[in-house]
Amino acid sequence: MGTLRILPVTNWRKAGTTSSHHGPYGQGYTRATMVGTKGCYTAM
């Protein structure tokens, strides 16, 4: 299971370096960050 958890991180890193926020990975990451911040603010 450790390997499976590490793989996605490597893929995201590669995608982030190749296509900043234009790629689907970048958009998904930005969306996740926005949702995370919203959740944090709501919790506070």
C-alpha distance matrix in Angstrom:
0.0 3.8 5.4 5.2 6.4 8.8 10.2 12.0 13.6 15.0 16.3 17.9 19.5 20.9 22.2 23.7 25.5 26.8 27.9 28.3 28.9 30.4 27.3 25.4 22.4 24.9 26.5 23.4 22.5 26.1 26.1 23.0 24.8 28.0 26.5 24.8 28.1 30.0 27.8 28.4 32.2 32.4 30.7 33.3
3.8 0.0 3.8 5.5 5.2 6.4 8.9 11.0 11.7 12.9 15.0 16.5 17.4 19.1 20.9 22.0 23.5 25.2 26.6 26.8 27.7 29.5 26.6 25.1 21.8 23.9 25.9 23.0 21.6 25.1 25.6 22.5 23.7 27.2 26.1 24.1 27.2 29.4 27.4 27.6 31.3 32.0 30.3 32.5
5.4 3.8 0.0 3.8 5.4 5.1 6.2 9.3 10.4 10.7 12.5 14.7 15.6 16.7 18.6 20.2 21.4 22.7 24.4 25.0 26.2 27.6 24.6 23.4 20.1 22.5 24.8 22.2 21.0 24.6 25.4 22.6 24.1 27.6 26.8 25.1 28.2 30.5 28.9 29.2 32.9 33.6 32.3 34.5
5.2 5.5 3.8 0.0 3.8 5.5 5.3 7.2 9.4 10.5 11.3 13.2 15.0 16.1 17.3 19.0 20.8 21.9 23.0 23.7 24.3 25.6 22.4 20.7 17.8 20.4 22.3 19.4 18.7 22.4 22.7 20.0 21.9 25.2 24.2 22.9 26.2 28.2 26.6 27.4 30.9 31.4 30.3 32.8
6.4 5.2 5.4 3.8 0.0 3.8 5.7 6.3 7.4 9.6 11.0 11.9 13.5 15.4 16.5 17.6 19.6 21.2 22.1 22.2 22.8 24.6 21.7 20.0 16.7 18.8 20.7 17.8 16.5 20.1 20.5 17.5 19.0 22.4 21.5 19.8 23.0 25.2 23.5 24.0 27.6 28.3 27.1 29.4
8.8 6.4 5.1 5.5 3.8 0.0 3.8 5.8 5.5 6.6 9.0 10.3 11.0 12.8 14.7 15.7 17.1 18.9 20.3 20.5 21.7 23.5 20.8 19.8 16.3 18.1 20.6 18.2 16.5 20.1 21.2 18.5 19.5 23.2 22.8 21.0 23.9 26.4 25.2 25.3 28.8 30.0 28.9 30.8
10.2 8.9 6.2 5.3 5.7 3.8 0.0 3.8 5.4 5.3 6.4 8.7 10.0 10.8 12.5 14.3 15.7 16.8 18.2 19.0 20.2 21.5 18.4 17.5 14.3 16.7 19.2 17.0 15.9 19.6 20.7 18.5 19.9 23.4 23.1 22.0 24.9 27.3 26.3 26.9 30.2 31.3 30.6 32.7
12.0 11.0 9.3 7.2 6.3 5.8 3.8 0.0 3.8 5.4 5.0 6.1 8.5 9.9 10.4 12.0 14.2 15.3 16.0 16.5 17.2 18.6 15.5 14.2 10.9 13.3 15.6 13.2 12.2 16.0 16.9 14.7 16.4 19.8 19.5 18.6 21.6 23.8 23.1 23.9 27.1 28.1 27.7 29.9
13.6 11.7 10.4 9.4 7.4 5.5 5.4 3.8 0.0 3.8 5.5 5.1 6.1 8.7 9.9 10.4 12.3 14.3 15.2 15.1 16.2 18.2 15.7 15.1 11.4 12.8 15.5 13.5 11.5 15.0 16.6 14.4 15.2 18.8 19.1 17.7 20.2 22.9 22.3 22.6 25.8 27.2 26.7 28.4
15.0 12.9 10.7 10.5 9.6 6.6 5.3 5.4 3.8 0.0 3.8 5.4 5.1 6.2 8.6 9.8 10.7 12.3 14.1 14.7 16.6 18.1 15.6 15.6 12.1 13.6 16.8 15.5 13.8 17.1 19.1 17.4 18.1 21.6 22.2 21.1 23.4 26.2 25.9 26.1 29.1 30.7 30.3 31.9
16.3 15.0 12.5 11.3 11.0 9.0 6.4 5.0 5.5 3.8 0.0 3.8 5.4 5.2 6.2 8.5 10.0 10.6 11.9 13.1 14.5 15.5 12.5 12.3 9.2 11.4 14.4 13.1 12.2 15.7 17.4 16.2 17.5 20.7 21.3 20.8 23.2 25.6 25.6 26.3 29.2 30.6 30.6 32.4
17.9 16.5 14.7 13.2 11.9 10.3 8.7 6.1 5.1 5.4 3.8 0.0 3.8 5.4 5.1 5.9 8.5 9.9 10.3 10.5 11.6 13.2 10.7 10.5 6.8 8.3 11.4 10.3 8.7 12.1 14.0 12.9 13.9 17.1 18.0 17.5 19.7 22.2 22.4 23.0 25.7 27.3 27.5 29.2
19.5 17.4 15.6 15.0 13.5 11.0 10.0 8.5 6.1 5.1 5.4 3.8 0.0 3.8 5.5 5.1 6.2 8.6 10.0 10.0 12.1 14.1 12.2 13.1 9.6 9.9 13.5 13.1 11.0 13.7 16.3 15.3 15.4 18.8 20.1 19.2 21.0 23.9 24.3 24.3 26.9 29.0 29.0 30.2
20.9 19.1 16.7 16.1 15.4 12.8 10.8 9.9 8.7 6.2 5.2 5.4 3.8 0.0 3.8 5.5 5.3 6.1 8.5 9.8 12.4 13.4 11.2 12.6 9.9 10.7 14.3 14.4 13.0 15.7 18.2 17.8 18.2 21.3 22.8 22.3 24.1 26.8 27.3 27.7 30.2 32.1 32.3 33.7
22.2 20.9 18.6 17.3 16.5 14.7 12.5 10.4 9.9 8.6 6.2 5.1 5.5 3.8 0.0 3.8 5.5 5.2 5.8 7.4 9.2 9.9 7.5 8.9 6.5 7.4 10.9 11.3 10.6 13.0 15.4 15.5 16.3 19.0 20.5 20.6 22.4 24.7 25.6 26.3 28.5 30.3 31.0 32.4
23.7 22.0 20.2 19.0 17.6 15.7 14.3 12.0 10.4 9.8 8.5 5.9 5.1 5.5 3.8 0.0 3.8 5.6 5.5 4.9 7.3 9.3 8.1 9.9 7.3 6.2 10.0 11.0 9.3 11.0 14.1 14.2 14.2 16.9 18.9 18.8 20.0 22.7 23.8 24.1 26.2 28.3 29.0 30.1
25.5 23.5 21.4 20.8 19.6 17.1 15.7 14.2 12.3 10.7 10.0 8.5 6.2 5.3 5.5 3.8 0.0 3.8 5.8 6.1 9.6 11.0 10.4 12.9 10.8 9.7 13.4 14.7 13.0 14.4 17.7 17.9 17.5 20.2 22.5 22.1 23.1 26.0 27.2 27.2 29.2 31.6 32.2 33.0
26.8 25.2 22.7 21.9 21.2 18.9 16.8 15.3 14.3 12.3 10.6 9.9 8.6 6.1 5.2 5.6 3.8 0.0 3.8 6.4 9.6 9.6 8.7 11.7 10.5 10.1 13.4 15.0 14.3 15.7 18.6 19.3 19.5 21.8 24.0 24.2 25.3 27.8 29.2 29.6 31.5 33.6 34.5 35.5
27.9 26.6 24.4 23.0 22.1 20.3 18.2 16.0 15.2 14.1 11.9 10.3 10.0 8.5 5.8 5.5 5.8 3.8 0.0 3.8 6.2 5.8 5.5 8.9 8.5 7.4 10.3 12.5 12.2 13.1 15.8 17.2 17.4 19.3 21.6 22.2 23.2 25.4 27.1 27.8 29.3 31.4 32.6 33.7
28.3 26.8 25.0 23.7 22.2 20.5 19.0 16.5 15.1 14.7 13.1 10.5 10.0 9.8 7.4 4.9 6.1 6.4 3.8 0.0 3.8 5.8 6.8 9.7 8.7 6.1 9.0 11.5 10.4 10.5 13.8 15.2 14.7 16.5 19.2 19.7 20.2 22.6 24.5 24.9 26.2 28.5 29.8 30.6
28.9 27.7 26.2 24.3 22.8 21.7 20.2 17.2 16.2 16.6 14.5 11.6 12.1 12.4 9.2 7.3 9.6 9.6 6.2 3.8 0.0 3.8 5.6 7.7 7.6 4.3 5.8 9.0 8.6 7.9 10.8 12.8 12.7 13.8 16.5 17.6 18.1 20.0 22.1 22.9 24.0 26.1 27.7 28.6
30.4 29.5 27.6 25.6 24.6 23.5 21.5 18.6 18.2 18.1 15.5 13.2 14.1 13.4 9.9 9.3 11.0 9.6 5.8 5.8 3.8 0.0 3.8 6.7 8.3 6.4 6.9 10.3 11.1 10.8 12.8 15.2 15.7 16.5 18.9 20.4 21.2 22.6 24.8 26.0 27.0 28.8 30.6 31.7
27.3 26.6 24.6 22.4 21.7 20.8 18.4 15.5 15.7 15.6 12.5 10.7 12.2 11.2 7.5 8.1 10.4 8.7 5.5 6.8 5.6 3.8 0.0 3.8 5.4 5.3 6.5 8.8 10.0 10.9 12.6 14.4 15.6 16.9 18.7 20.1 21.5 23.0 24.6 26.0 27.5 29.0 30.5 32.0
25.4 25.1 23.4 20.7 20.0 19.8 17.5 14.2 15.1 15.6 12.3 10.5 13.1 12.6 8.9 9.9 12.9 11.7 8.9 9.7 7.7 6.7 3.8 0.0 3.8 5.4 5.1 6.1 8.5 9.9 10.5 12.2 14.2 15.4 16.5 18.2 20.0 21.1 22.5 24.3 25.9 27.0 28.5 30.3
22.4 21.8 20.1 17.8 16.7 16.3 14.3 10.9 11.4 12.1 9.2 6.8 9.6 9.9 6.5 7.3 10.8 10.5 8.5 8.7 7.6 8.3 5.4 3.8 0.0 3.8 5.5 5.1 6.1 8.7 9.9 10.5 12.3 14.3 15.3 16.3 18.4 20.0 21.0 22.4 24.4 25.7 26.8 28.6
24.9 23.9 22.5 20.4 18.8 18.1 16.7 13.3 12.8 13.6 11.4 8.3 9.9 10.7 7.4 6.2 9.7 10.1 7.4 6.1 4.3 6.4 5.3 5.4 3.8 0.0 3.8 5.4 5.1 6.2 8.6 9.8 10.6 12.4 14.3 15.2 16.6 18.4 19.9 21.0 22.7 24.4 25.6 27.1
26.5 25.9 24.8 22.3 20.7 20.6 19.2 15.6 15.5 16.8 14.4 11.4 13.5 14.3 10.9 10.0 13.4 13.4 10.3 9.0 5.8 6.9 6.5 5.1 5.5 3.8 0.0 3.8 5.4 5.2 6.1 8.6 9.9 10.6 12.3 14.1 15.4 16.6 18.4 20.0 21.2 22.6 24.3 25.9
23.4 23.0 22.2 19.4 17.8 18.2 17.0 13.2 13.5 15.5 13.1 10.3 13.1 14.4 11.3 11.0 14.7 15.0 12.5 11.5 9.0 10.3 8.8 6.1 5.1 5.4 3.8 0.0 3.8 5.5 5.1 6.1 8.6 9.9 10.5 12.1 14.3 15.4 16.4 18.3 20.1 21.0 22.4 24.4
22.5 21.6 21.0 18.7 16.5 16.5 15.9 12.2 11.5 13.8 12.2 8.7 11.0 13.0 10.6 9.3 13.0 14.3 12.2 10.4 8.6 11.1 10.0 8.5 6.1 5.1 5.4 3.8 0.0 3.8 5.4 5.1 6.2 8.7 9.9 10.4 12.3 14.3 15.2 16.4 18.4 19.9 20.9 22.6
26.1 25.1 24.6 22.4 20.1 20.1 19.6 16.0 15.0 17.1 15.7 12.1 13.7 15.7 13.0 11.0 14.4 15.7 13.1 10.5 7.9 10.8 10.9 9.9 8.7 6.2 5.2 5.5 3.8 0.0 3.8 5.4 5.1 6.2 8.6 9.7 10.6 12.3 14.2 15.3 16.6 18.4 19.9 21.2
26.1 25.6 25.4 22.7 20.5 21.2 20.7 16.9 16.6 19.1 17.4 14.0 16.3 18.2 15.4 14.1 17.7 18.6 15.8 13.8 10.8 12.8 12.6 10.5 9.9 8.6 6.1 5.1 5.4 3.8 0.0 3.8 5.4 5.1 6.2 8.5 10.0 10.6 12.3 14.2 15.5 16.5 18.3 20.1
23.0 22.5 22.6 20.0 17.5 18.5 18.5 14.7 14.4 17.4 16.2 12.9 15.3 17.8 15.5 14.2 17.9 19.3 17.2 15.2 12.8 15.2 14.4 12.2 10.5 9.8 8.6 6.1 5.1 5.4 3.8 0.0 3.8 5.5 5.1 6.0 8.6 9.9 10.5 12.2 14.3 15.3 16.3 18.4
24.8 23.7 24.1 21.9 19.0 19.5 19.9 16.4 15.2 18.1 17.5 13.9 15.4 18.2 16.3 14.2 17.5 19.5 17.4 14.7 12.7 15.7 15.6 14.2 12.3 10.6 9.9 8.6 6.2 5.1 5.4 3.8 0.0 3.8 5.5 5.0 6.1 8.6 9.8 10.4 12.3 14.1 15.2 16.5
28.0 27.2 27.6 25.2 22.4 23.2 23.4 19.8 18.8 21.6 20.7 17.1 18.8 21.3 19.0 16.9 20.2 21.8 19.3 16.5 13.8 16.5 16.9 15.4 14.3 12.4 10.6 9.9 8.7 6.2 5.1 5.5 3.8 0.0 3.8 5.4 5.2 6.2 8.6 9.9 10.7 12.3 14.2 15.4
26.5 26.1 26.8 24.2 21.5 22.8 23.1 19.5 19.1 22.2 21.3 18.0 20.1 22.8 20.5 18.9 22.5 24.0 21.6 19.2 16.5 18.9 18.7 16.5 15.3 14.3 12.3 10.5 9.9 8.6 6.2 5.1 5.5 3.8 0.0 3.8 5.5 5.1 6.2 8.7 10.0 10.5 12.2 14.3
24.8 24.1 25.1 22.9 19.8 21.0 22.0 18.6 17.7 21.1 20.8 17.5 19.2 22.3 20.6 18.8 22.1 24.2 22.2 19.7 17.6 20.4 20.1 18.2 16.3 15.2 14.1 12.1 10.4 9.7 8.5 6.0 5.0 5.4 3.8 0.0 3.8 5.4 5.1 6.2 8.7 9.9 10.5 12.4
28.1 27.2 28.2 26.2 23.0 23.9 24.9 21.6 20.2 23.4 23.2 19.7 21.0 24.1 22.4 20.0 23.1 25.3 23.2 20.2 18.1 21.2 21.5 20.0 18.4 16.6 15.4 14.3 12.3 10.6 10.0 8.6 6.1 5.2 5.5 3.8 0.0 3.8 5.4 5.0 6.2 8.5 9.7 10.6
30.0 29.4 30.5 28.2 25.2 26.4 27.3 23.8 22.9 26.2 25.6 22.2 23.9 26.8 24.7 22.7 26.0 27.8 25.4 22.6 20.0 22.6 23.0 21.1 20.0 18.4 16.6 15.4 14.3 12.3 10.6 9.9 8.6 6.2 5.1 5.4 3.8 0.0 3.8 5.4 5.2 6.1 8.6 9.9
27.8 27.4 28.9 26.6 23.5 25.2 26.3 23.1 22.3 25.9 25.6 22.4 24.3 27.3 25.6 23.8 27.2 29.2 27.1 24.5 22.1 24.8 24.6 22.5 21.0 19.9 18.4 16.4 15.2 14.2 12.3 10.5 9.8 8.6 6.2 5.1 5.4 3.8 0.0 3.8 5.5 5.1 6.1 8.6
28.4 27.6 29.2 27.4 24.0 25.3 26.9 23.9 22.6 26.1 26.3 23.0 24.3 27.7 26.3 24.1 27.2 29.6 27.8 24.9 22.9 26.0 26.0 24.3 22.4 21.0 20.0 18.3 16.4 15.3 14.2 12.2 10.4 9.9 8.7 6.2 5.0 5.4 3.8 0.0 3.8 5.4 5.1 6.2
32.2 31.3 32.9 30.9 27.6 28.8 30.2 27.1 25.8 29.1 29.2 25.7 26.9 30.2 28.5 26.2 29.2 31.5 29.3 26.2 24.0 27.0 27.5 25.9 24.4 22.7 21.2 20.1 18.4 16.6 15.5 14.3 12.3 10.7 10.0 8.7 6.2 5.2 5.5 3.8 0.0 3.8 5.4 5.1
32.4 32.0 33.6 31.4 28.3 30.0 31.3 28.1 27.2 30.7 30.6 27.3 29.0 32.1 30.3 28.3 31.6 33.6 31.4 28.5 26.1 28.8 29.0 27.0 25.7 24.4 22.6 21.0 19.9 18.4 16.5 15.3 14.1 12.3 10.5 9.9 8.5 6.1 5.1 5.4 3.8 0.0 3.8 5.4
30.7 30.3 32.3 30.3 27.1 28.9 30.6 27.7 26.7 30.3 30.6 27.5 29.0 32.3 31.0 29.0 32.2 34.5 32.6 29.8 27.7 30.6 30.5 28.5 26.8 25.6 24.3 22.4 20.9 19.9 18.3 16.3 15.2 14.2 12.2 10.5 9.7 8.6 6.1 5.1 5.4 3.8 0.0 3.8
33.3 32.5 34.5 32.8 29.4 30.8 32.7 29.9 28.4 31.9 32.4 29.2 30.2 33.7 32.4 30.1 33.0 35.5 33.7 30.6 28.6 31.7 32.0 30.3 28.6 27.1 25.9 24.4 22.6 21.2 20.1 18.4 16.5 15.4 14.3 12.4 10.6 9.9 8.6 6.2 5.1 5.4 3.8 0.0
